[in-house]
Amino acid sequence: MNDQQTPNPADLAPETPDAPAAPAAPPGPEERIATLEAELAEMKDRWLRAEAETQNVRNRGKDEVEKARNYAVQKFAGDVVEAFENLHRGVTMLPPPAEDEAEIIGKMRQGFEGVERFLLQRMEANGVVRKPADGQPFDPELHQAMSEAPAPEGVEPGTVLQAWSSAWTLHGRLLKPAMVVVAGKPAG
């Protein structure tokens, strides 16, 4: 036989009171009004929180769209900056105007300089801005130090002595840092 005994279901049933419980009395008008006011205050609070969250979602969405619009062209803008800098290097390498040069050479020089000015204007109109570095204090947010040279007399250490390229920003965000030579401690 089994040592475990099966309990009797009557023994497991909860004890029932001898007298049934009296039903609760319905709330009075004051209690009902207080309950409704509390529910109204809770609903109003939930509604205000939902409205605030909805407005936050709208604002975040608007910010994300604006950022996407402004920075979607970042790679293209970087490529245009490289093309501009190559054009600029070419223009600066042209020999200075001479009295005995052929007229066509002068016109070509003016044409290249005009293209350079126009391209820079169009880039700036679209949020791509050149930040010259020569003579500026070194700014690690805009400049990449390629080397350091002794500071000439009258030049503060930490000043950009020479810029191999300018810094470029796209709507205020760094697109390309300036490659610079920075003044170190004075020679001597």
Secondary structure by P-SEA (a helix, b strand, c coil): ccccccccccccccccccccccccccccaaaaaaaaaaaaaaaaaaaaaaaaaaaaaaaaaaaaaaaaaaccaaaaaaaaaaaaaaaaaaaaacccccccccaaaaaaaaaaaaaaaaaaaaaaaacbbbbbccccccccccccccccccccccccccccccccbbbbbccccccbbbbbbbbccccc
